[in-house]
Amino acid sequence: MPMVNHFGNVRQNDHQKYHQQNKRDFHQIPTFVNQSKVKAPESMTLPNLEKVKTQQPRVIPTGKYPGELLKNNTHKLKSNCDRPKRNIQTQVKVSKTLTYKVARPSPNHESSAKTEITIGTLNIQNARSNELYLKQVLKRCEILCIQEHWLYSSQKHYLNAVSNMHEVEAKSVDDIIDTSDIISGRGYGGGVATFWRKDIDNAVKYMPDGNERIIVLTVNTKEQPICLINVYMPSGNENCDEKYKDMLAQLEEIIEKYQEKYQIMLCGDLNASLHRDNRSRDMILNQFLINNELEMVNNYPIKPTFYNQNKISKSQIDYFLHKRAEKNIRYTISISDMEPLNVSDHTIVIAKVLGTLNRKTTADNKNS
């Protein structure tokens, strides 16, 4: 049957001629009827199998712009080895800037382990009316001794609510005296209290010594335990000297009790001065210090700690003292200026004691 080509002409044996004429090589671009047989340029032909074995493996085309082919429209591509190498040195420099240097331990391990224990003393003159300042100074101190909180025994729980970061022990004027006998106002001394941070609670122990004007703590330090005595001495009124001597006698008993095993540190409102004219109480206090070998630290600042309400008289009556020993307590003293938030006539005195706290375990506290 005659074949009809694509142009509609009937020819015999067109089928065979068509296949003979248009027989193409595998590596040639296909041609169609009535088109001249034009061989594709060698650059467009696929490589022979022998050449394929020797050529480098193909990779994705690269160029100046995405999708750009190389010269002569070929797929001859760069190998992975031709790609730019990373700058290893630059990366190392960057990584060094991001790393943190770890400090090596000091050869002198004891000196590197020492810390400062911050202890403060302040005549607060009513813990309620001066609550804002009390909260502020508690943030500065690990241990704070206050005098004249002016709370009765039934009101001492108020001090527990001042700071949730501190423990507190307090004594009030009516602990041993009937409240009905207490005259409203300044009267019998106003009570004392000592705060210490909860995170050092295992190193601090309350000792039930002294009357309502004295609180005694023992602080367990690595160098030598400290006996810290917080005291509020009687002020100048009738029979002042006799009451003052009675209080010093109690302090002397406490010092004698703890001096063998503890470093003695006395602080508080002494209501007498070591830098003033020869008043009776000042002379009594000086003699007490001599008899019990109590002294101030070197370079103790001479600066007022009490400012009278008349804003004329001022004196230094709040102190930190320690008992002389073969190995004395090492500490420094700073006396703050009067601060606007403070409504008391007294300013805070801070001692920074060099030492390391030995934190007892719960079992040790139960046995002691």
C-alpha positions, 0 to 999 in steps of 0.5 A: 500500500502506498505511503503518504508522507507528511506533505500528502504526496504518495510515493512507493517505497517511501517507508524504506527510503525515509528510514534510510535517509533519516537514519541517524547516529546515536550521537547526532541531533535528530533531523526531520524530513525535508531538512538538511542533515546537519551534524551537530558541532563536536561541542554539542555531541555527547562524549564517548564512553572512553572519554567519560572514564577519564573525565572529571565527575560532573558538578552543578554549573557555576558562573557569575550569575545563577544558571549561567553556563560556561563558554560554548554552551558546554556542561564542562564544569568545575570540580569540587577540588576547584572550589575555594577553600575555607579560611580555617585560620579565620574561623579559629580566630572567631571561635577564640573570641567566643570562648571564655577563659577559665580562671585557674585556681590561686596557688594560695588556696587559703587566701582565695577561699577567704570571704568578707562577712558583713556585720552592721550595728544600728540604733533603729529607734522604732522598727516600725517607723523606720521600717523602710530604712531597716529593709534597705540596710538588711540588703547590705549585711549578712548579720545586722544588730539593732537596738531600740526596736520598741516592740513588746514581747507580743509584737516581736513577730513583726520583725520576722515579716521585715525580711524573708531572707533573714532569721531574727532573734529579739528581746523586749523590755517586757520579757522579764518585766510586767508590761503594766510597770513600763512607762510609755515612751523611752523608759526601759531600753526599747529592746534589741534584735539581731538578724542574719541571712538564712543562707548562713543559718547553719553557721550561726547559733543563738545563745540565751545569755544576758538580759533584755538588752543583750543578744549573743550569737556564735558565728562558726568561722574556719579561722576561729569561731566568733562570739558576737555580742549585741548590746544596748547600754543605758542612756543618761538618766537617773541612776545612770552610772549604777545601771551602766556598771550593772550592764558592764558586769553582765558583759564581763561574765559573757566575755569570760564564758566564751573567750577561751573558744571564741574570738570576742566581738562586742557591738552596739549603742554603748551610750558612751564615747571613746573620743569625748571629754571626761564624762563619768560614763566615758571614764567607766567605759574606758576602764572596762575596756582596759580590764577586759582587754577590749580594743578598737581595730587599727585605723578606726574612723573618728566620725559621729554616729549619733546626731542630736535632734537639736542638730547641734551636738553629735558624738560617736557612741556606736562601736565595734570592739574586739578582745585582744588575742594572739590572733586577732580578728581582721576587719575594717570599719566604715561609718555611714553618713546620715541618709534621707530614708533613715529617721533615727538619730543614729547612723549605721556602722559596718564591719567587714570581717575577713573569714570563711564561714563553716556551715554546719550540717543539720546533724551537727546543729542537733548535737550542739 
